[in-house]
Amino acid sequence: MAARKDIDGSASVPAFYGKELRWKREAAGRTLQETVEGSYFGASYLSEIERGERRMPVELARHVDQLLGTDGFFERRSGDVRKARQGAHADYFLQVLEAEPRARMIEEWNATLFPGLLQTSTYAQAVIHSTYPLDLPEEVDAKINARLQRAKLFDNPKKPEYWTILHESLLREPIVSPEAMAEQLNHIAALAKRRRIVPQLLLWNAPTRPFMDLPLLFMEFDDAPPLMYTEGAYHGQCIDDPTLVQPYRKAYDRLRAAALPPEASLAMIEDAAEDFRNGKPRL
């Protein structure tokens, strides 16, 4: 059996919280399974909390406090962990942040913006300025850094597998300067050439139009049901009910079927980057 990895409680608030939880649980002589009995959560879920990889839901924190006799400690501090994990992201996006590192597959469609995982800092800044025009410079910087931190998923050469469908209008209606647009497209092309992402373009005259204005993000896991997320400018919603995820999944598949093949899409992205670099944006 492999040695259990120690938890560095100094690494973050979630790690400190998780290390304390493990210590209290083991001091009480409880296994992970024994600790979650009587709750709606599994042992693997609690293990991820102890490793600082997931936040503690309030209802589980109450259960743990009652079982371990910790006088409400874990319920009181669960909000601190939630805030620490959230960082500069919106509260409604927290479930996505927790799920992405565990995802085996991520698939995304967007007709109006390049997805956050693919954005350069300049492009992200333009999006944030247009969405939150009153943000202070330090707030903008925090949001940009948080977005770039998410993209470190691609540092792993194997996981997750990432596919994205992008509308052709993204190449024709830039929200940044030609130089910044060339940088953004080259960034996407570089990720594709490293085989970390698979981009596909849906042409403006493609024969399918369902959910054209509705961003869709799907995640699949090795040990959990699939999760879907969609959002507007100031709200977002995660859906994990399979009966609801399925019709959205089919709509995404129709978009993918209508999109250009990956090789043709990459060539088109590279051509557009060259046009922007030479001051000849596509019309």
C-alpha positions in Angstrom: 0.0 0.0 0.0 1.3 3.4 -0.9 2.3 5.7 1.9 -0.3 8.3 2.7 0.6 11.8 1.6 0.9 14.3 4.4 -1.1 17.5 4.2 0.8 20.8 4.3 -1.5 23.0 6.4 0.5 26.1 5.6 -0.3 25.9 1.9 -3.7 27.4 2.1 -6.8 27.9 4.2 -8.5 24.8 2.7 -5.3 22.7 3.4 -5.2 23.9 7.0 -8.9 23.1 7.5 -8.4 19.7 5.9 -5.4 18.8 8.0 -7.3 19.8 11.2 -10.2 17.7 10.1 -8.0 14.6 9.5 -6.3 15.1 12.9 -9.7 15.3 14.8 -11.1 12.4 12.9 -8.1 10.1 13.6 -7.9 11.3 17.2 -11.5 10.1 17.6 -10.5 6.7 16.1 -12.8 7.1 13.1 -12.2 6.0 9.5 -13.4 8.1 6.6 -16.3 5.7 6.0 -17.3 5.7 9.7 -17.3 9.5 9.7 -19.6 10.0 6.7 -22.1 7.3 7.8 -25.5 9.0 8.4 -24.7 11.8 5.9 -25.4 12.1 2.2 -21.7 12.2 1.4 -19.1 9.5 0.6 -15.7 8.6 2.0 -13.9 9.8 -1.1 -15.6 13.2 -0.8 -14.5 13.6 2.8 -10.9 12.5 1.8 -10.8 15.3 -0.8 -11.9 17.8 1.8 -9.1 16.6 4.1 -6.6 17.1 1.3 -7.8 20.6 0.7 -9.3 19.8 -2.7 -12.9 20.5 -1.9 -14.9 22.8 0.4 -16.9 21.4 3.3 -20.7 21.7 2.7 -22.4 23.2 5.8 -24.5 20.2 6.3 -21.5 17.9 6.3 -19.7 20.2 8.7 -22.6 20.0 11.1 -22.6 16.3 10.9 -18.8 16.1 11.5 -19.0 18.5 14.5 -21.7 16.5 16.1 -20.0 13.2 15.5 -16.5 14.3 16.6 -17.7 16.7 19.4 -15.8 19.6 17.9 -18.3 22.3 19.3 -19.3 23.7 15.9 -15.7 24.4 14.8 -15.9 23.0 11.3 -19.3 24.6 10.6 -18.0 28.0 11.7 -14.9 27.8 9.6 -16.5 26.2 6.5 -17.3 29.7 5.3 -13.7 30.8 5.5 -12.7 27.9 3.3 -15.4 28.7 0.8 -14.2 32.3 0.5 -10.5 31.2 0.2 -11.4 28.7 -2.6 -13.5 31.3 -4.3 -10.8 34.0 -4.5 -11.7 36.6 -7.2 -14.2 34.3 -8.9 -18.0 34.8 -8.5 -19.6 32.7 -5.8 -21.8 30.9 -8.4 -18.7 29.6 -10.1 -17.2 27.8 -7.1 -18.6 24.4 -8.0 -16.9 24.6 -11.4 -13.6 25.6 -9.8 -13.7 22.5 -7.5 -14.8 20.2 -10.3 -12.3 21.2 -13.1 -9.2 19.7 -11.5 -11.0 16.3 -11.1 -12.4 16.3 -14.6 -11.4 13.6 -17.1 -13.0 15.5 -20.0 -14.1 19.1 -20.4 -16.1 20.3 -23.4 -17.2 23.8 -24.0 -19.2 25.9 -26.5 -19.2 29.7 -26.7 -20.5 32.0 -29.4 -19.5 35.4 -28.0 -16.2 35.0 -26.0 -13.2 32.8 -25.9 -13.7 30.5 -22.9 -12.0 31.6 -19.7 -9.6 28.7 -19.7 -8.2 29.8 -23.1 -8.0 33.6 -22.5 -4.8 35.5 -22.5 -4.3 38.2 -19.8 -5.0 41.0 -22.3 -8.2 39.4 -23.6 -9.4 38.6 -20.0 -8.8 42.3 -19.1 -11.0 43.4 -21.9 -13.8 41.1 -20.8 -13.6 42.2 -17.2 -13.5 45.9 -18.1 -16.6 45.5 -20.2 -18.4 43.4 -17.6 -17.3 45.2 -14.5 -16.4 48.8 -15.6 -16.2 50.1 -12.0 -13.7 47.6 -10.8 -10.5 49.0 -9.3 -7.2 48.1 -10.9 -6.3 45.7 -8.1 -9.7 44.0 -8.5 -9.2 43.6 -12.2 -5.7 42.1 -11.6 -7.0 39.7 -9.1 -9.7 38.4 -11.5 -7.1 38.1 -14.3 -4.7 36.2 -12.1 -7.5 33.9 -11.0 -8.4 33.1 -14.6 -4.8 32.4 -15.5 -4.5 30.1 -12.5 -7.4 28.0 -13.8 -5.5 27.5 -17.1 -2.7 25.7 -15.2 -4.9 22.6 -15.8 -3.1 22.4 -19.2 0.3 22.0 -17.5 -0.7 18.4 -17.0 0.1 16.7 -20.3 -2.6 14.0 -19.9 -5.7 15.4 -18.0 -8.2 16.8 -18.7 -9.0 16.1 -22.3 -10.4 19.5 -23.5 -12.6 20.1 -26.6 -14.1 23.5 -27.5 -16.4 24.7 -30.2 -16.0 28.4 -31.1 -18.2 30.5 -33.3 -16.6 32.0 -36.4 -17.8 35.5 -35.3 -15.0 35.4 -32.6 -12.5 35.7 -35.5 -14.5 38.5 -37.2 -15.6 40.7 -34.2 -12.6 41.2 -31.9 -12.9 43.0 -28.6 -9.2 43.7 -28.4 -6.6 45.3 -30.6 -5.3 43.4 -33.7 -2.0 42.7 -31.9 -3.8 41.4 -28.8 -6.1 39.3 -31.0 -3.2 37.8 -32.8 -1.7 36.9 -29.4 -5.0 35.3 -28.3 -5.4 33.2 -31.4 -1.7 32.1 -31.3 -2.2 31.1 -27.7 -5.1 28.8 -28.7 -3.1 27.4 -31.6 -0.2 26.7 -29.4 -2.3 24.7 -27.0 -3.8 22.8 -29.9 -0.3 22.0 -31.3 0.7 20.7 -27.8 -2.3 18.5 -28.1 -3.7 19.9 -24.9 -6.9 21.2 -26.5 -9.0 20.4 -29.6 -10.7 23.5 -31.0 -13.4 23.4 -33.6 -15.0 26.4 -35.4 -18.7 26.7 -36.2 -19.0 28.8 -39.3 -21.5 31.7 -39.3 -23.7 30.0 -41.8 -23.7 26.5 -40.2 -27.0 24.6 -40.6 -27.7 24.4 -36.9 -28.6 27.2 -34.6 -29.7 25.7 -31.2 -28.4 27.5 -28.1 -26.4 29.9 -30.2 -26.2 32.5 -27.4 -26.0 30.1 -24.5 -22.5 29.1 -23.3 -22.3 25.4 -22.4 -19.6 23.6 -20.4 -19.6 19.9 -19.7 -17.4 17.9 -17.4 -17.0 14.2 -17.1 -15.3 12.4 -14.2 -14.0 8.9 -13.4 -16.0 8.6 -10.2 -18.9 11.0 -10.5 -21.9 11.8 -12.8 -21.3 14.4 -15.5 -21.8 18.1 -14.7 -23.0 20.9 -16.9 -22.6 24.7 -16.4 -24.0 27.6 -18.2 -24.0 31.3 -17.4 -24.9 34.9 -18.3 -22.9 38.0 -17.6 -23.8 38.1 -13.9 -25.1 34.6 -13.0 -24.3 31.0 -13.6 -25.8 27.6 -12.9 -24.5 24.1 -12.5 -26.7 21.2 -13.4 -25.9 17.6 -12.4 -29.3 16.0 -12.9 -28.6 13.5 -15.7 -32.1 13.9 -17.1 -31.4 17.6 -17.6 -27.8 17.3 -18.7 -28.7 14.8 -21.5 -30.7 17.2 -23.8 -28.1 19.9 -23.4 -25.5 17.3 -24.3 -27.4 16.4 -27.4 -27.6 20.0 -28.4 -23.8 20.4 -28.0 -23.2 17.2 -30.1 -25.3 18.7 -32.9 -23.1 21.9 -32.8 -20.0 19.7 -32.9 -21.3 17.7 -35.8 -21.9 21.0 -37.7 -18.5 22.5 -36.9 -15.3 22.3 -39.0 -12.9 19.4 -38.3 -10.1 20.1 -35.8 -7.4 20.3 -38.5 -9.4 22.8 -40.7 -10.3 24.8 -37.6 -6.7 25.1 -36.4 -5.6 26.2 -39.9 -8.4 28.9 -39.9 -7.3 30.1 -36.5 -3.7 30.4 -37.5 -4.6 32.2 -40.7 -6.7 34.7 -38.7 -3.8 35.2 -36.3 -1.6 36.0 -39.3 -4.1 38.4 -40.7 -4.4 40.3 -37.4 -0.7 40.4 -37.0 -0.4 42.0 -40.4 -3.2 44.4 -39.7 -5.7 42.7 -42.0 -8.5 41.5 -39.8 -11.2 39.3 -41.3 -14.4 41.0 -42.3 
